[in-house]
Amino acid sequence: MDSAYNIDPTTKQPINITVKNLNYSIEIPGTKPSKLPCLRKKQEIVPPTEKVIIDDVSFHVKSGQMLAIMGSSGHGKTSLLNVLSCRNEGGTLTGDIELNGVKHTKHMIEHFSAYVRQDDRLLQYLTVKETLMFVAKLKLPSKLTQFEKESKVDEVLTELGLSHVSNTRVGGANIRGISGGERRRVSIGIQLLMDPSVLFLDEPTSGLDAFTANHLIQTLEVLTKKQRTIIMSIHQPRTDIFELFHMVLVLSRGKTVYFGEAPEMIQYFTDLGFPCPQLTNPSDFYLDLATIDVTSEEKEKRTSEVLKNLCQAQKDAQEKQEAPEPVSKELSDHTVAGAMRNHIGYPGFFTQSSVLARRHFKNSVIDYWCLLAQGIQALLVSLVVGAVFYHIAGDQHGLYDRFAFFFTLCGFYGYSISQDVITRNAVERNYLYFELQDKMYGHFAYYVAKLTAEFPFHIFFSVIFFIPAYFMADLNDDTETYFKLLGTVSLLLYCCRSLAVFASTTLPNYTFASMLSNMISGILVLVSGFFINLDSLGSGFRWLADISYYRWALSAAAHFDIKPRNFTCELVQKEFCIYTGEVALEKFAMADDEIWVAFTVISANVVVLLVAGFLALRFLPQRPYEY
């Protein structure tokens, strides 16, 4: 076998990063002429423009160094980090990025680096160790034993100073847990499990107090001693934090104002005639110096001239410097291994889906308040429906009440389930998008795991919902009818759940997904045969009735309970009486319906909706709504 395939992708190799004349720009769309003549005359046509995000940036950082990319908000820090980590979407990119002298590729970056985002996306009900263990099972090679994976997790916990909170829940909005700094270190720990050579961090100190931020950067500084290359964006760090950096890159409007060793920055600007005043934070002072003041035309002109001179001085200084020699010329071989990482003993579909199913199930079970609320909701809805239709009579009024009962049973709780699924899926987007971006698992593995983990809860709550209403309404008390109706209701409710899954994977937030789900459900309910007789539907709507899972569920329920019954009739009603269930089904245009057809159509709806939901998950970005 080729030597490249024998390389253990978890082996860390020292990486030097060299960036040469990097430029990155995006197109700002203009306004197109209106199609309405009355508006076209008044409309101002604005052509598309190109916005420069990164402007001729060059720097290098060695293995074992920590580079801080500093700058004011909106001046290109995060964009540069995204370009380096191959996470930029669209835009025009020119220049060179090299890893140990080899032109970087997306596969290479994915293999050798890890990316820690500004905000922590963690499951709040899992403990710190459980969080890392689930990631270890998803990302570490399958050849490692359970003991070896646990040892790796313990090593990372120790390295990041998290051992004392390893059995503490992460916590979040609904439950107390670890501190903000510890949450950030857990996010870093997730990425460290693969022992990356390069670690990118987007403003890791954001939202942390001064002490916690300092402690976090100290932890990162220790990580560089293991030949890691660390590159982070940061906004005006404190002096004690600034002193921990090895290299600093200061950006202003995408241009380089300073690049060099952190201890030399003060002397560099002093030589240019900008000494840092005593008792002043150097990062604050020089970032203010590199910022254009737009409060007045005079200040804007003066500060623009200062920035122009600073950028030119830095460009002249960099031309005199030489990039360091690469540490190794063997990176291209490792790149092959990196490109093949998903085929060299890494967890496959079955491992991923089983691990994800256990994680999803465990996180759901621990969230007992949510489970309790769902159970109470199912029980209360059932009791209300049962109370309204309590002891349905066997006369003519009771006949129509039975149809109404089955219609309510089929549609009422389905709406609640849909809203619950859409709400939970909107929350899941907060971490799903980023875990998929990190290639922690595949789309299909996640989808199968989610459906598998949620199915037992669906059955459980369907039974809770069905039993009280069934017996309170005084339906057929034979066991066969009971289980047939339970199966019908459960299948219909799962169809409602499938519609909600499709809507929530297709549209970005709760409001839009709920609107789509409600619109489709509303149309299918209208043609279910309860509000209007199926024979009265026009040909343009008949096909909707033929695919409506509400119509077929109502028909199946009527066949199971109403068809075998006989109904009483008062003397004054005899001319208009319906004596048998078969005649009743004829009146509702359901007599010719076959039970197997009903279950086939409802099941087909489930399959189509779930397949459509997966296609939406696979091909539409699942980014949270705020993104």
C-alpha distance (Angstrom), angle and dihedral (degrees) to the residues before:
residue distance angle dihedral
M1 . . .
D2 3.80 . .
S3 3.80 114.2 .
A4 3.78 90.6 -124.4
Y5 3.77 90.0 65.6
N6 3.79 91.8 52.6
I7 3.77 93.1 60.8
D8 3.78 113.2 110.6
P9 3.83 104.0 -128.2
T10 3.80 89.8 -148.6
T11 3.82 91.0 63.3
K12 3.79 109.2 110.6
Q13 3.80 117.3 -134.0
P14 3.83 123.4 -169.5
I15 3.80 109.2 -105.0
N16 3.80 128.8 -160.9
I17 3.81 115.3 -163.8
T18 3.79 121.2 -152.2
V19 3.80 122.8 -175.5
K20 3.80 119.7 -167.9
N21 3.80 126.4 -169.7
L22 3.80 94.4 -28.8
N23 3.80 116.9 -171.1
Y24 3.77 127.1 178.2
S25 3.79 127.9 177.3
I26 3.78 138.1 166.5
E27 3.79 131.6 -153.1
I28 3.79 118.1 -113.9
P29 3.82 106.2 -150.8
G30 3.78 116.6 -126.0
T31 3.79 129.3 -146.0
K32 3.79 120.4 -81.3
P33 3.81 123.5 -143.1
S34 3.79 112.7 -88.3
K35 3.78 117.1 -109.6
L36 3.82 89.0 -136.3
P37 3.83 111.1 85.9
C38 3.82 92.0 -150.1
L39 3.81 90.8 60.3
R40 3.80 97.8 37.0
K41 3.81 93.9 72.4
K42 3.81 93.8 53.7
Q43 3.80 95.8 39.4
E44 3.77 120.5 104.0
I45 3.80 109.5 -140.2
V46 3.81 112.2 -140.9
P47 3.82 115.4 -167.6
P48 3.82 119.6 -138.8
T49 3.79 114.0 -88.7
E50 3.78 134.0 -157.5
K51 3.80 117.5 -123.0
V52 3.79 116.4 -156.7
I53 3.82 111.0 -139.7
I54 3.82 100.4 170.1
D55 3.80 118.1 26.0
D56 3.83 119.5 -163.0
V57 3.81 97.1 -42.8
S58 3.81 119.7 177.7
F59 3.80 129.2 176.1
H60 3.78 143.3 131.7
V61 3.77 134.2 -144.2
K62 3.78 126.9 -168.0
S63 3.76 130.2 -139.4
G64 3.79 109.4 -86.6
Q65 3.81 93.3 30.9
M66 3.79 131.6 110.6
L67 3.80 116.2 -141.9
A68 3.80 120.4 -162.8
I69 3.80 116.8 -157.2
M70 3.79 104.8 -154.5
G71 3.76 131.8 -173.3
S72 3.77 144.9 116.5
S73 3.80 120.9 -74.7
G74 3.79 114.0 -71.3
H75 3.80 95.5 17.6
G76 3.81 98.2 113.8
K77 3.82 106.6 -87.6
T78 3.79 98.1 124.5
S79 3.81 92.2 35.8
L80 3.81 90.2 55.6
L81 3.80 90.3 48.2
N82 3.81 90.3 50.3
V83 3.80 91.8 49.6
L84 3.81 92.0 49.9
S85 3.80 91.0 49.5
C86 3.84 93.5 43.3
R87 3.81 92.2 -116.4
N88 3.78 98.1 120.8
E89 3.78 114.6 118.9
G90 3.79 115.7 -144.3
G91 3.78 124.9 -32.9
T92 3.80 131.7 108.6
L93 3.80 118.0 -72.8
T94 3.81 127.1 -170.6
G95 3.79 133.4 167.7
D96 3.79 132.9 54.4
I97 3.79 133.5 -69.7
E98 3.79 113.8 -173.3
L99 3.78 132.8 -173.5
N100 3.80 109.7 -157.4
G101 3.78 89.1 -21.1
V102 3.83 94.0 -51.3
K103 3.82 119.4 115.6
H104 3.77 105.9 -108.8
T105 3.80 123.5 -115.9
K106 3.79 132.8 -170.9
H107 3.82 91.2 -108.5
M108 3.79 90.4 51.0
I109 3.80 92.9 50.4
E110 3.81 92.1 47.1
H111 3.80 89.9 51.6
F112 3.80 100.9 45.1
S113 3.80 104.1 29.9
A114 3.79 143.8 54.1
Y115 3.80 130.3 -158.2
V116 3.81 126.9 -143.2
R117 3.79 114.5 -163.3
Q118 3.77 127.9 -141.5
D119 3.80 94.8 -110.8
D120 3.79 125.2 48.9
R121 3.80 116.5 -119.4
L122 3.80 104.9 -167.6
L123 3.81 136.4 146.3
Q124 3.78 103.7 -106.8
Y125 3.81 98.6 -152.1
L126 3.81 96.9 55.6
T127 3.80 122.5 85.7
V128 3.79 121.0 -116.6
K129 3.80 92.5 -104.0
E130 3.81 93.2 45.0
T131 3.80 89.5 52.2
L132 3.79 92.2 53.7
M133 3.81 93.6 40.7
F134 3.80 92.7 55.5
V135 3.82 89.5 50.1
A136 3.82 90.6 47.4
K137 3.81 90.7 53.7
L138 3.80 90.0 49.7
K139 3.80 99.7 44.2
L140 3.79 110.8 24.8
P141 3.83 119.4 85.9
S142 3.79 115.9 -84.1
K143 3.81 90.4 -127.8
L144 3.81 89.5 72.0
T145 3.79 114.7 94.2
Q146 3.79 123.8 -126.5
F147 3.80 88.9 -104.7
E148 3.82 92.0 52.5
K149 3.81 91.3 49.9
E150 3.81 91.4 49.5
S151 3.81 89.4 48.6
K152 3.81 89.8 52.5
V153 3.81 90.6 50.2
D154 3.82 91.4 48.7
E155 3.81 89.4 49.4
V156 3.81 91.5 53.8
L157 3.81 91.5 45.7
T158 3.80 90.0 53.1
E159 3.80 92.8 44.2
L160 3.80 91.5 54.2
G161 3.80 96.7 39.6
L162 3.80 94.4 -113.4
S163 3.81 100.6 121.5
H164 3.81 93.1 103.0
V165 3.83 91.8 57.6
S166 3.81 97.7 37.2
N167 3.83 92.2 115.6
T168 3.81 95.4 41.0
R169 3.78 119.4 103.6
V170 3.77 115.4 -109.4
G171 3.80 90.9 -126.8
G172 3.75 131.1 -164.3
A173 3.79 141.8 171.6
N174 3.81 94.1 -26.3
I175 3.79 102.6 36.2
R176 3.79 137.4 32.8
G177 3.77 116.4 -113.2
I178 3.78 142.7 139.7
S179 3.81 124.5 -16.7
G180 3.79 125.6 -90.5
G181 3.79 92.8 -103.1
E182 3.79 91.2 50.2
R183 3.81 90.6 49.4
R184 3.80 89.2 53.7
R185 3.80 90.3 50.4
V186 3.81 90.0 50.4
S187 3.82 88.2 54.7
I188 3.80 88.8 50.8
G189 3.80 90.5 46.2
I190 3.81 91.1 55.7
Q191 3.79 88.8 59.1
L192 3.81 94.5 41.8
L193 3.81 92.5 59.6
M194 3.81 89.4 83.3
D195 3.83 89.5 49.7
P196 3.83 94.4 -127.6
S197 3.79 121.5 -158.9
V198 3.81 91.5 -142.7
L199 3.80 126.1 39.9
F200 3.81 121.0 -165.8
L201 3.81 118.1 -165.1
D202 3.79 126.6 -174.5
E203 3.82 108.8 -146.3
P204 3.83 95.0 -39.3
T205 3.83 92.9 -176.8
S206 3.81 94.5 54.3
G207 3.80 111.2 127.2
L208 3.81 94.4 9.1
D209 3.79 126.7 117.4
A210 3.82 119.2 -113.9
F211 3.80 96.8 -98.1
T212 3.81 94.3 46.2
A213 3.81 91.8 46.2
N214 3.81 91.2 51.6
H215 3.80 91.6 48.5
L216 3.81 90.9 50.1
I217 3.82 93.6 52.0
Q218 3.80 89.6 46.9
T219 3.81 87.8 55.1
L220 3.81 90.5 50.6
E221 3.80 90.7 48.2
V222 3.81 88.9 55.7
L223 3.81 89.7 52.1
T224 3.82 90.6 59.7
K225 3.80 89.2 63.6
K226 3.82 87.2 72.1
Q227 3.82 91.1 63.3
R228 3.79 94.6 -94.8
T229 3.78 120.8 148.2
I230 3.81 110.0 -138.4
I231 3.80 123.0 -166.3
M232 3.78 120.1 178.5
S233 3.76 139.5 168.4
I234 3.78 115.3 -133.3
H235 3.79 136.1 172.6
Q236 3.82 116.9 -133.7
P237 3.83 102.0 -37.1
R238 3.80 122.4 -155.6
T239 3.80 118.4 -98.4
D240 3.82 94.5 -103.9
I241 3.81 89.7 52.0
F242 3.80 93.0 45.3
E243 3.80 90.3 55.3
L244 3.82 90.4 60.0
F245 3.81 93.6 62.3
H246 3.78 120.1 96.2
M247 3.81 97.0 -162.6
V248 3.80 132.5 19.9
L249 3.80 131.3 -159.1
V250 3.82 115.0 -169.8
L251 3.81 116.4 -162.3
S252 3.78 130.8 -168.5
R253 3.79 120.0 179.8
G254 3.79 88.1 -17.0
K255 3.82 94.3 -55.8
T256 3.80 126.7 115.4
V257 3.80 112.3 -108.3
Y258 3.79 95.0 169.6
F259 3.76 137.9 -0.1
G260 3.77 123.5 174.3
E261 3.76 144.8 77.9
A262 3.80 114.4 -26.1
P263 3.84 96.0 -127.2
E264 3.82 90.4 53.7
M265 3.81 96.8 52.4
I266 3.81 95.9 87.4
Q267 3.80 92.5 50.1
Y268 3.81 91.4 46.2
F269 3.80 93.5 56.4
T270 3.80 91.2 40.2
D271 3.80 89.1 57.9
L272 3.81 88.0 52.6
G273 3.80 90.2 54.4
F274 3.80 99.2 -97.4
P275 3.82 108.0 107.1
C276 3.79 116.7 -178.5
P277 3.83 111.4 -114.5
Q278 3.77 116.8 -118.9
L279 3.82 117.8 -91.9
T280 3.82 89.4 20.1
N281 3.79 125.9 122.5
P282 3.84 105.0 -114.3
S283 3.80 93.2 -146.4
D284 3.82 91.5 52.9
F285 3.79 93.1 46.4
Y286 3.80 97.6 47.4
L287 3.79 95.2 41.2
D288 3.81 88.3 53.6
L289 3.80 87.7 48.7
A290 3.81 90.7 53.2
T291 3.82 93.7 48.8
I292 3.80 122.4 93.2
D293 3.81 112.3 -127.2
V294 3.81 108.6 -138.6
T295 3.81 96.8 177.6
S296 3.80 90.2 104.3
E297 3.79 137.4 9.5
E298 3.81 92.3 -116.7
K299 3.81 94.0 51.2
E300 3.78 91.6 45.3
K301 3.79 91.6 53.3
R302 3.81 93.0 47.1
T303 3.81 96.3 46.2
S304 3.81 91.3 44.2
E305 3.79 89.2 56.3
V306 3.82 90.9 48.8
L307 3.81 90.8 50.7
K308 3.79 91.7 47.9
N309 3.81 91.1 52.8
L310 3.81 92.7 46.3
C311 3.81 92.1 51.5
Q312 3.80 91.9 47.9
A313 3.81 91.4 48.3
Q314 3.80 90.4 51.7
K315 3.79 91.5 48.0
D316 3.81 90.4 52.5
A317 3.81 90.8 47.8
Q318 3.81 93.2 50.7
E319 3.80 92.5 51.1
K320 3.80 88.0 63.0
Q321 3.81 92.9 51.8
E322 3.78 126.9 82.2
A323 3.78 125.2 -144.2
P324 3.81 114.9 -114.4
E325 3.78 121.1 -101.9
P326 3.81 113.3 -95.6
V327 3.78 115.7 -102.1
S328 3.78 95.7 -132.9
K329 3.78 140.3 11.3
E330 3.80 93.3 -157.3
L331 3.78 96.6 83.2
S332 3.79 94.6 104.9
D333 3.82 90.7 64.6
H334 3.79 90.8 50.8
T335 3.78 88.9 48.8
V336 3.78 89.6 63.1
A337 3.78 89.4 52.9
G338 3.78 89.6 47.8
A339 3.78 91.8 52.3
M340 3.79 89.7 50.8
R341 3.81 96.9 44.2
N342 3.77 94.2 114.9
H343 3.79 90.1 57.1
I344 3.81 100.9 47.1
G345 3.75 106.7 80.2
Y346 3.79 98.0 -60.2
P347 3.80 118.4 143.3
G348 3.79 110.7 -74.4
F349 3.78 132.2 -152.8
F350 3.80 98.0 -72.0
T351 3.80 94.1 47.6
Q352 3.80 92.4 45.8
S353 3.79 94.5 47.1
S354 3.82 93.6 47.0
V355 3.82 92.9 47.8
L356 3.80 91.9 46.2
A357 3.81 91.9 46.8
R358 3.82 90.7 52.8
R359 3.80 91.1 46.9
H360 3.80 93.0 48.4
F361 3.80 92.8 45.3
K362 3.80 93.5 47.2
N363 3.80 93.3 47.7
S364 3.82 89.6 49.9
V365 3.81 94.9 47.4
I366 3.81 93.0 49.2
D367 3.81 89.0 52.1
Y368 3.80 88.5 74.6
W369 3.80 95.0 158.2
C370 3.79 89.7 61.3
L371 3.81 91.2 46.7
L372 3.79 90.3 48.4
A373 3.80 90.9 50.4
Q374 3.81 91.1 50.3
G375 3.80 91.2 48.4
I376 3.80 92.9 48.8
Q377 3.79 90.4 47.4
A378 3.83 92.3 52.2
L379 3.80 91.5 46.6
L380 3.81 95.5 46.4
V381 3.80 93.6 47.5
S382 3.80 89.3 49.3
L383 3.81 92.6 48.8
V384 3.81 92.0 48.7
V385 3.81 92.4 49.3
G386 3.81 90.4 45.0
A387 3.80 92.0 49.0
V388 3.81 93.3 49.9
F389 3.82 92.0 49.1
Y390 3.81 95.8 34.6
H391 3.82 113.3 162.6
I392 3.78 98.7 -12.5
A393 3.80 109.0 -142.9
G394 3.80 125.3 -122.0
D395 3.81 95.3 -126.3
Q396 3.81 131.5 93.9
H397 3.80 93.1 -79.1
G398 3.79 88.9 49.8
L399 3.80 90.3 54.5
Y400 3.78 92.6 60.8
D401 3.79 90.8 39.2
R402 3.80 88.8 58.6
F403 3.79 91.8 54.8
A404 3.81 88.6 47.9
F405 3.81 90.7 48.6
F406 3.80 93.5 52.2
F407 3.79 91.7 45.2
T408 3.82 90.6 51.4
L409 3.80 91.4 44.4
C410 3.80 91.0 51.4
G411 3.79 98.4 44.5
F412 3.80 111.6 24.6
Y413 3.80 101.6 66.6
G414 3.81 92.7 34.4
Y415 3.80 89.5 70.1
S416 3.82 91.5 54.1
I417 3.80 91.4 49.4
S418 3.81 91.5 50.7
Q419 3.79 92.8 52.4
D420 3.79 91.8 47.5
V421 3.82 92.9 50.7
I422 3.80 92.4 47.5
T423 3.81 91.4 49.2
R424 3.81 93.4 49.8
N425 3.80 93.0 45.6
A426 3.80 90.8 51.5
V427 3.81 88.0 55.4
E428 3.82 91.5 46.7
R429 3.79 90.4 56.6
N430 3.81 86.8 69.7
Y431 3.79 90.2 75.6
L432 3.83 104.9 12.2
Y433 3.81 95.0 72.8
F434 3.78 93.3 51.6
E435 3.81 96.0 43.2
L436 3.80 89.4 52.0
Q437 3.79 89.1 47.7
D438 3.81 89.1 53.2
K439 3.83 88.7 50.6
M440 3.78 89.9 -124.9
Y441 3.82 89.3 149.2
G442 3.78 141.7 -12.9
H443 3.79 126.9 -89.5
F444 3.80 94.3 -118.2
A445 3.81 93.5 47.6
Y446 3.81 90.2 52.9
Y447 3.80 92.7 46.7
V448 3.80 95.1 49.3
A449 3.81 91.4 44.5
K450 3.79 92.3 50.6
L451 3.81 93.8 49.9
T452 3.80 91.8 44.6
A453 3.81 94.7 49.3
E454 3.80 93.7 46.6
F455 3.82 97.3 45.9
P456 3.85 96.8 79.7
F457 3.81 89.8 52.1
H458 3.80 89.8 49.9
I459 3.81 92.0 54.0
F460 3.80 92.0 44.3
F461 3.82 95.3 51.7
S462 3.83 92.2 41.3
V463 3.81 89.6 57.7
I464 3.82 92.0 46.4
F465 3.80 89.2 51.1
F466 3.81 96.5 44.9
I467 3.82 105.1 44.8
P468 3.86 102.3 62.6
A469 3.80 94.8 42.7
Y470 3.81 92.3 46.3
F471 3.78 96.1 54.0
M472 3.81 95.9 36.9
A473 3.80 90.8 55.0
D474 3.83 89.6 52.7
L475 3.80 97.3 -128.0
N476 3.81 124.9 168.4
D477 3.77 107.3 -47.5
D478 3.79 98.2 -152.8
T479 3.80 115.7 114.9
E480 3.80 96.0 -126.4
T481 3.81 94.1 56.7
Y482 3.80 90.4 45.2
F483 3.80 93.9 56.5
K484 3.80 93.1 41.3
L485 3.80 91.2 54.6
L486 3.80 91.7 43.0
G487 3.81 89.7 52.7
T488 3.81 91.2 48.3
V489 3.80 94.0 50.2
S490 3.83 93.2 43.5
L491 3.80 91.9 50.7
L492 3.79 92.0 47.9
L493 3.81 91.9 48.8
Y494 3.81 89.6 49.7
C495 3.79 87.8 52.9
C496 3.82 88.5 54.3
R497 3.81 88.3 49.7
S498 3.83 90.7 49.8
L499 3.80 90.9 51.9
A500 3.81 89.4 51.9
V501 3.82 90.6 49.8
F502 3.80 90.0 52.0
A503 3.82 92.9 47.5
S504 3.81 94.4 46.9
T505 3.82 94.5 48.9
T506 3.80 91.8 46.4
L507 3.81 100.7 47.8
P508 3.81 126.2 46.3
N509 3.78 105.7 -127.4
Y510 3.78 144.2 24.6
T511 3.81 97.1 -97.9
F512 3.81 96.6 53.1
A513 3.81 94.2 40.6
S514 3.80 91.1 48.8
M515 3.80 91.5 50.2
L516 3.81 91.7 52.0
S517 3.81 92.9 46.6
N518 3.81 93.3 47.1
M519 3.80 92.8 47.3
I520 3.81 93.8 52.1
S521 3.82 92.5 43.2
G522 3.80 92.1 47.9
I523 3.80 93.0 53.5
L524 3.81 93.1 47.4
V525 3.82 91.4 47.9
L526 3.82 91.6 52.5
V527 3.81 91.7 57.3
S528 3.82 95.0 41.9
G529 3.81 93.0 105.8
F530 3.79 96.5 -109.9
F531 3.82 101.1 92.2
I532 3.79 95.6 34.4
N533 3.78 129.5 19.4
L534 3.80 111.6 -103.7
D535 3.82 90.8 -129.0
S536 3.81 89.2 57.7
L537 3.80 93.9 57.6
G538 3.78 115.5 108.0
S539 3.79 119.8 -120.8
G540 3.79 89.7 -104.8
F541 3.81 91.0 62.9
R542 3.79 101.1 31.7
W543 3.81 92.5 85.6
L544 3.81 88.8 56.2
A545 3.80 89.6 55.7
D546 3.80 89.7 49.1
I547 3.83 91.4 58.6
S548 3.82 97.4 34.8
Y549 3.78 108.9 116.4
Y550 3.82 88.8 -160.9
R551 3.83 90.4 59.2
W552 3.80 93.3 49.6
A553 3.81 94.2 43.8
L554 3.82 89.9 51.1
S555 3.80 90.2 47.9
A556 3.81 93.2 49.0
A557 3.81 92.2 48.3
A558 3.81 90.6 49.1
H559 3.80 91.2 50.9
F560 3.80 91.5 50.7
D561 3.81 98.6 46.8
I562 3.81 111.2 14.9
K563 3.81 102.7 37.2
P564 3.86 95.9 64.5
R565 3.82 92.7 47.4
N566 3.79 133.6 96.2
F567 3.79 119.6 -150.3
T568 3.81 130.6 -146.9
C569 3.76 124.0 -127.9
E570 3.80 135.0 -159.3
L571 3.81 118.5 -126.2
V572 3.79 94.4 -110.6
Q573 3.81 90.0 53.2
K574 3.81 99.1 46.7
E575 3.80 94.8 104.8
F576 3.82 90.9 58.1
C577 3.80 99.5 32.4
I578 3.78 128.1 131.3
Y579 3.79 106.7 -151.2
T580 3.80 102.4 177.5
G581 3.76 137.2 41.3
E582 3.80 91.2 -124.2
V583 3.80 90.8 60.5
A584 3.81 89.4 47.5
L585 3.81 90.7 54.9
E586 3.80 89.2 50.3
K587 3.81 89.8 53.5
F588 3.82 89.6 53.5
A589 3.84 91.7 44.4
M590 3.81 91.1 -117.3
A591 3.81 101.2 109.3
D592 3.80 94.4 97.9
D593 3.81 94.3 49.1
E594 3.79 115.6 115.2
I595 3.79 119.7 -140.9
W596 3.79 93.0 -137.0
V597 3.81 89.6 52.7
A598 3.81 90.3 51.9
F599 3.79 93.4 53.0
T600 3.80 91.6 42.3
V601 3.81 92.8 53.5
I602 3.81 93.8 45.8
S603 3.82 90.9 47.0
A604 3.81 90.4 47.4
N605 3.81 88.6 53.4
V606 3.81 89.3 53.4
V607 3.81 92.2 49.7
V608 3.82 94.8 46.0
L609 3.81 93.3 47.2
L610 3.81 93.6 46.6
V611 3.81 92.4 47.3
A612 3.81 90.1 48.0
G613 3.80 88.9 48.1
F614 3.79 91.4 52.8
L615 3.81 92.5 48.2
A616 3.81 88.9 51.9
L617 3.81 90.0 48.7
R618 3.79 91.6 48.7
F619 3.78 100.9 44.4
L620 3.82 105.0 26.5
P621 3.83 120.2 70.2
Q622 3.80 108.9 -108.7
R623 3.79 94.4 -153.3
P624 3.81 116.7 151.8
Y625 3.79 114.8 -96.8
E626 3.83 93.3 -108.1
Y627 3.79 88.9 60.3
